[in-house]
Amino acid sequence: MKNNGFNNWSIEKGDYKRDETTTWTFQRKLIRKRRIKKSVLIILYTISVSIISYLIFA
């Protein structure tokens, strides 16, 4: 039977690392980034629509 080393890992050697995406602080950072990105996109969209409508109807 071929042993590919899957069972030879250990926490003491540092093979195991915690997944950062499961922590609540990381999730809050992701939510904050999404909110900022959405806000910037909404502001840019509003500005561009208002400028285009001003140029068309002025």
C-alpha angles and dihedrals in degrees: 000000000000116000111203094185095258093129095044098079123110138185092229092061090051096247092130119070126178117250107247095203093070097060119100093228090057091049090051090052090052092049091049092050091050092050092049091047092049092048093050092048092050092049093048091047092050093048093048093048092048093049093047093047090048091052092047099045100034 
